[in-house]
């Protein structure tokens, strides 16, 4: 199931790089988190509101494939889609490209389980599912 995507730009600052001048590998997971948050917000789903309603997303699996290095001063574009969704989990897929050259920098995915905030797995509510499937505004 591929559900409509969302894009976010990330500018690379010196603090994002390692001693070799390339983006530190773990930062891509942070960029993916920003992209997922934007994906939800683009559909009217506030993470804060979801948490207040007792639905907390926790990462249960993450993966990154590094293709080409990104460096200080680059601007990256991250496209995010929902690749899979079931009653209690969502898998987001991410493709990172250099905005100027269009070269693929990294690809990755994260599977998030829905919990009640205390670690107990919980089902996605119908409003959240509808917002994720249709791309329209949802409510918690």
C-alpha positions in Angstrom: 0.0 0.0 0.0 1.6 3.2 -1.1 -0.1 6.3 0.2 0.5 9.8 -1.1 3.8 11.4 -0.2 5.0 14.4 1.6 8.3 16.3 1.1 10.5 18.3 3.4 13.8 20.1 2.8 16.7 19.8 5.2 19.6 22.2 5.0 23.0 20.7 6.1 24.9 22.8 8.6 28.4 22.2 9.9 27.0 20.7 13.1 25.4 17.9 10.9 28.8 16.7 9.6 31.5 14.4 10.9 35.3 15.0 10.9 35.3 14.0 7.2 32.9 16.8 6.3 30.0 14.5 5.4 26.7 14.2 7.1 27.1 12.0 10.2 25.3 8.7 9.5 22.9 8.8 12.5 21.6 12.2 11.5 19.5 10.6 8.8 17.3 9.0 11.5 16.7 12.5 12.9 15.9 13.8 9.4 13.4 10.9 8.9 11.7 11.8 12.2 11.3 15.4 11.0 9.9 14.1 7.7 7.4 11.8 9.4 6.2 14.6 11.6 5.7 16.8 8.6 3.9 14.0 6.8 1.4 13.7 9.7 1.0 17.5 10.0 0.4 17.8 6.3 -2.7 15.6 7.0 -3.9 17.6 10.0 -2.5 15.1 12.5 -0.6 16.8 15.3 1.8 14.5 17.2 1.0 16.5 20.4 -2.7 16.1 20.0 -2.3 12.4 19.2 -0.3 12.0 22.4 -2.9 13.9 24.4 -5.5 11.4 23.0 -3.4 8.5 24.2 -1.8 7.5 20.9 2.0 7.5 21.0 4.0 6.3 18.0 7.2 4.4 18.9 9.8 3.2 16.4 10.2 -0.6 16.5 12.4 -0.9 13.5 14.5 1.5 11.4 16.9 1.0 8.5 19.0 3.3 6.3 20.9 2.6 3.1 23.5 5.2 2.3 24.0 5.9 -1.4 26.2 9.0 -1.8 27.5 11.5 0.8 25.8 14.8 1.6 28.0 17.6 2.8 27.9 21.0 4.6 25.9 23.5 2.6 23.8 20.9 0.7 20.0 21.0 0.9 18.4 17.6 1.0 14.8 16.8 0.0 13.2 14.0 1.9 10.1 12.3 0.3 8.1 10.3 2.8 5.3 7.8 2.1 3.3 5.3 4.1 4.5 2.1 2.6 2.4 -0.2 4.8 -0.2 0.2 7.5 -2.2 -2.2 9.7 -4.4 -1.9 12.7 -1.5 -1.0 15.1 1.5 -0.1 13.0 2.7 2.2 10.2 5.8 1.8 8.0 7.1 5.0 6.6 9.6 4.9 3.7 12.0 7.8 3.0 14.0 8.8 0.0 16.6 11.5 0.4 17.9 13.4 -2.6 20.2 16.3 -3.1 17.9 19.1 -4.1 20.4 20.6 -6.6 21.8 17.5 -8.3 18.8 15.2 -7.8 21.2 12.4 -6.8 19.9 9.9 -4.3 21.7 10.3 -1.0 20.0 7.8 1.2 16.9 5.6 1.4 15.3 4.2 4.5 12.3 3.1 6.4 10.9 3.1 9.9 8.1 0.9 11.4 6.2 2.6 14.1 3.8 0.9 16.5 0.9 2.7 18.1 0.9 2.6 21.9 -1.1 4.0 24.8 2.0 5.9 26.1 2.7 3.2 28.6 4.0 0.8 26.1 0.8 -1.2 25.5 0.1 -1.7 21.8 -3.1 0.0 20.7 -5.1 0.1 17.5 -5.1 3.1 15.2 -8.4 5.0 15.4 -10.6 5.4 12.3 -10.0 9.1 12.0 -6.2 8.7 11.9 -6.5 5.9 9.4 -8.7 8.0 7.2 -6.4 10.9 7.3 -3.4 8.8 6.4 -5.2 7.0 3.6 -6.9 10.0 2.0 -4.4 12.8 2.7 -7.2 14.9 4.2 -7.3 16.5 7.6 -7.9 14.1 10.4 -8.4 14.5 14.1 -7.1 12.5 17.1 
